[in-house]
């Protein structure tokens, strides 16, 4: 009798185990089907990205080692296009100017955007209206924004008119015609259009900081500056990485604003790698050399983005 009861218990246990395995198997199959379905839905987007980004980049990288003029046959020239770039003082100056523009743009836009994010974070009653107002230029076309500023910076434009009205006629300038001022005019346009983007990014980061942490530090006697340095900024480190990386990519590949405002002038004072590549490829017909410049710019963006990420990443406690 005892043995028969034990056998029944064993059979029940085996049955329950089999039922559990069958249920887990069904769940696994259902999960795999969902995974496959999600891949089918994302496949068209992945194919478009592969075709228009990665395949296009590989073609460009291929022609960077040729002397192709855009039409007809071509010959492989090895690294000659790259050697030509680094031996050309104008091209090397465009590289330095690109780095300068990107550095000033990233720092200024980050600082101003962070300040606006702090100011419009919680208490101000009109903060929603001001956020919309500041963010509006981000969604506008860079060319449209640049043409508006082109009118503002004109010799007979509103900026010089306002200076004349204030009795500061000696301060009037040909802002975009002065080689020393033109690059700063480009920086102003870039920063003005994109501070709204960094403001929104920092607002999202600030919203994720529990108010209790700041309240506890305030109760402990920490001043507003100490709370900012030792509490807010460390917790915003991932947000700083995101904002800085986005700005760096935009800054290194700056093109629309320069073309619309100065066309790379005056006397090449605002020429960047992107505008140099455009002129070399489409104006001079040197597609191979233009592809080499594009490859240099792509590698530059990738290297600086990785270095910036490694520099800024880390746990808040490491600060």
C-alpha positions in Angstrom: 0.0 0.0 0.0 2.8 2.3 0.9 4.7 1.6 -2.3 1.6 2.3 -4.4 1.1 5.6 -2.8 4.8 6.5 -3.4 4.5 5.5 -7.0 1.4 7.7 -7.4 3.2 10.6 -5.8 6.2 10.1 -8.1 3.9 10.1 -11.1 2.2 13.2 -9.9 5.5 15.0 -9.5 6.6 13.9 -13.0 3.3 15.0 -14.4 3.6 18.4 -12.7 7.2 18.7 -13.9 6.2 17.9 -17.4 3.4 20.4 -17.3 5.8 23.1 -16.0 8.3 22.3 -18.8 5.6 22.4 -21.4 4.3 25.8 -20.1 7.9 27.2 -20.1 8.4 25.8 -23.6 5.2 27.5 -24.8 6.2 30.8 -23.3 9.6 30.5 -24.9 8.1 29.9 -28.3 5.7 32.8 -27.9 8.6 35.1 -26.9 10.7 33.9 -29.9 7.7 34.6 -32.3 7.4 38.1 -30.9 11.1 38.7 -31.3 10.9 37.6 -34.9 7.9 39.8 -35.5 9.7 42.8 -34.1 12.7 42.1 -36.4 10.3 42.0 -39.4 8.9 45.4 -38.4 12.3 47.0 -38.0 13.9 45.4 -41.1 12.8 48.2 -43.5 14.3 50.9 -41.3 17.5 48.9 -40.9 17.8 48.4 -44.6 17.3 52.1 -45.3 20.0 53.0 -42.7 22.4 50.4 -44.1 21.8 51.6 -47.7 21.9 55.3 -47.1 24.5 55.5 -44.3 26.9 52.6 -44.2 26.9 51.6 -47.8 27.2 55.2 -48.9 30.1 55.7 -46.5 31.9 52.6 -47.8 31.5 53.9 -51.4 32.9 57.3 -50.3 35.8 55.6 -48.5 36.5 53.7 -51.7 36.7 56.8 -53.9 38.8 58.6 -51.3 41.7 56.5 -52.6 41.1 57.4 -56.3 41.4 60.5 -58.5 37.8 60.3 -59.7 36.4 63.5 -61.1 32.8 62.5 -60.9 32.6 61.3 -64.5 34.4 58.6 -66.5 37.2 56.3 -65.3 39.5 56.7 -62.4 42.8 55.5 -61.1 43.8 54.3 -57.6 46.2 56.8 -56.0 46.6 55.3 -52.6 47.0 57.9 -49.8 47.8 60.8 -52.1 44.6 62.6 -51.4 45.3 62.5 -47.7 48.9 63.6 -48.1 47.6 66.5 -50.3 45.2 67.5 -47.5 47.8 67.7 -44.8 50.3 69.5 -47.0 47.7 72.1 -48.0 47.9 75.1 -45.6 44.3 76.2 -46.4 42.9 72.7 -45.7 44.9 72.4 -42.5 43.6 75.9 -41.5 40.0 74.7 -42.2 40.6 71.7 -39.9 41.8 74.0 -37.1 38.9 76.3 -37.7 36.4 73.4 -37.5 37.9 72.3 -34.2 37.7 75.9 -32.8 34.1 76.3 -33.9 33.1 73.0 -32.4 34.8 73.7 -29.1 33.3 77.2 -28.6 29.9 76.0 -29.8 29.8 73.0 -27.4 31.0 74.9 -24.4 28.8 78.0 -24.9 25.7 76.1 -25.8 26.1 73.7 -22.9 26.6 76.5 -20.3 23.8 78.7 -21.5 21.4 75.7 -22.0 22.2 74.4 -18.5 21.6 77.8 -17.0 18.2 78.1 -18.8 17.3 74.6 -17.7 18.0 75.5 -14.0 16.1 78.8 -14.3 13.0 77.2 -15.9 13.0 73.9 -14.0 10.3 74.3 -11.3 9.2 77.5 -9.7 8.8 80.2 -12.5 5.1 80.6 -13.4 5.7 81.4 -17.0 8.2 78.6 -17.5 6.1 76.6 -20.0 5.7 79.6 -22.3 9.4 80.5 -22.0 10.5 76.9 -22.7 8.4 76.9 -25.9 9.8 80.3 -26.9 13.4 79.3 -26.4 13.0 75.9 -28.0 11.2 77.2 -31.1 14.5 78.0 -33.1 15.6 74.4 -32.8 12.8 73.2 -35.1 13.4 75.9 -37.7 15.4 75.3 -40.8 19.1 76.2 -40.3 19.1 78.0 -43.7 16.0 80.0 -42.7 17.5 81.0 -39.4 20.8 81.9 -41.1 19.1 84.2 -43.6 17.3 86.0 -40.8 20.7 86.6 -39.1 22.2 87.5 -42.4 19.7 90.4 -42.5 20.5 91.3 -38.8 24.3 91.4 -39.4 24.0 93.4 -42.7 25.7 96.7 -42.9 22.3 98.4 -43.0 20.6 95.8 -40.8 18.9 96.1 -37.4 22.1 95.5 -35.4 24.0 98.4 -36.7 20.8 100.5 -36.7 20.3 99.8 -33.0 23.9 100.7 -32.3 23.4 104.0 -34.2 20.2 104.7 -32.3 22.0 104.1 -28.9 24.7 106.6 -29.9 27.3 103.8 -30.4 27.9 104.5 -34.1 31.6 103.8 -33.7 30.7 100.2 -32.8 29.0 99.5 -36.1 30.8 97.0 -38.3 30.5 94.9 -41.4 30.0 91.9 -39.1 30.2 89.2 -41.8 32.8 91.1 -43.9 35.4 91.3 -41.2 37.7 88.2 -41.1 38.2 88.7 -37.3 34.4 88.9 -36.5 32.8 86.7 -39.1 33.6 83.4 -37.3 32.1 84.8 -34.1 29.0 85.8 -35.9 28.7 82.2 -37.1 29.1 81.0 -33.5 26.4 83.4 -32.3 23.9 81.9 -34.8 24.8 78.4 -33.9 24.5 78.9 -30.2 21.3 80.9 -30.5 19.6 78.2 -32.5 20.6 75.2 -30.3 20.4 76.5 -26.7 16.8 75.3 -26.7 17.9 71.8 -27.5 20.4 71.6 -24.6 17.8 73.3 -22.3 15.3 70.6 -22.9 17.9 67.9 -22.4 19.0 69.4 -19.1 15.3 69.9 -18.0 14.8 66.1 -18.6 17.9 65.4 -16.5 16.9 67.8 -13.7 13.4 66.3 -13.6 15.0 62.9 -12.8 16.7 64.3 -9.6 14.6 63.6 -6.5 13.8 66.9 -4.7 14.5 65.1 -1.4 18.2 65.0 -2.2 18.5 68.7 -2.6 16.3 69.4 0.4 18.4 67.1 2.5 21.6 68.9 1.4 20.0 72.3 2.1 19.0 71.2 5.6 22.6 70.1 6.2 23.6 73.7 5.5 25.0 73.4 2.0 24.8 76.7 0.0 23.1 76.8 -3.5 26.5 76.8 -5.2 27.7 73.8 -3.2 24.5 71.9 -4.0 25.0 72.7 -7.6 28.6 71.5 -7.7 28.4 68.5 -5.4 24.8 67.3 -5.9 23.2 68.5 -9.2 26.2 68.3 -11.6 27.3 64.8 -10.5 23.8 63.4 -10.9 23.5 65.1 -14.3 26.7 63.4 -15.6 24.8 61.1 -18.1 22.8 64.1 -19.3 26.0 66.1 -19.9 27.3 63.2 -22.0 24.2 63.1 -24.2 24.1 66.9 -24.7 27.8 67.3 -25.3 28.0 64.4 -27.8 25.0 65.7 -29.8 26.5 69.2 -29.9 30.0 67.9 -30.8 28.7 66.0 -33.9 26.7 69.1 -35.0 29.7 71.4 -34.4 32.2 69.4 -36.3 29.9 69.0 -39.3 28.7 72.6 -39.4 27.8 73.5 -43.0 24.4 75.2 -43.5 25.0 78.3 -41.4 28.5 78.9 -42.9 27.3 78.6 -46.4 24.3 80.9 -45.8 26.1 83.5 -43.8 29.5 83.8 -45.3 30.0 81.1 -47.9 33.3 80.3 -46.2 34.6 83.9 -46.5 35.7 86.5 -46.1 39.1 85.3 -47.4 38.5 81.8 -46.1 38.1 83.1 -42.5 35.1 80.8 -41.9 36.0 77.9 -44.1 35.3 74.5 -42.4 36.0 71.0 -43.4 32.3 70.5 -44.5 32.3 73.6 -46.7 35.8 72.8 -48.1 34.5 69.3 -49.0 31.5 70.8 -50.7 33.5 73.2 -52.8 36.2 70.7 -53.6 33.6 68.1 -54.8 30.9 70.1 -56.5 32.7 73.3 -57.6 36.1 71.9 -58.6 34.9 68.4 -59.5 37.6 66.7 -57.4 35.4 63.9 -56.1 38.2 61.7 -54.9 39.8 64.5 -52.9 36.4 65.5 -51.6 35.7 62.0 -50.4 39.1 62.0 -48.6 38.1 65.2 -46.8 34.7 63.6 -45.9 36.5 60.5 -44.5 38.8 62.7 -42.4 35.8 64.5 -41.0 34.0 61.3 -40.2 37.0 59.8 -38.4 37.4 63.1 -36.5 33.8 63.0 -35.3 34.0 59.4 -34.3 37.3 59.9 -32.4 36.2 63.0 -30.5 32.8 61.5 -29.7 34.4 58.4 -28.2 37.0 60.5 -26.3 34.3 62.8 -24.9 32.2 59.8 -23.9 35.1 58.2 -22.1 36.0 61.4 -20.4 32.5 62.3 -19.2 31.1 58.8 -18.4 31.3 57.3 -15.0 29.4 57.0 -11.8 28.4 60.2 -10.0 30.3 59.1 -6.9 33.6 59.4 -8.9 33.3 63.2 -9.1 
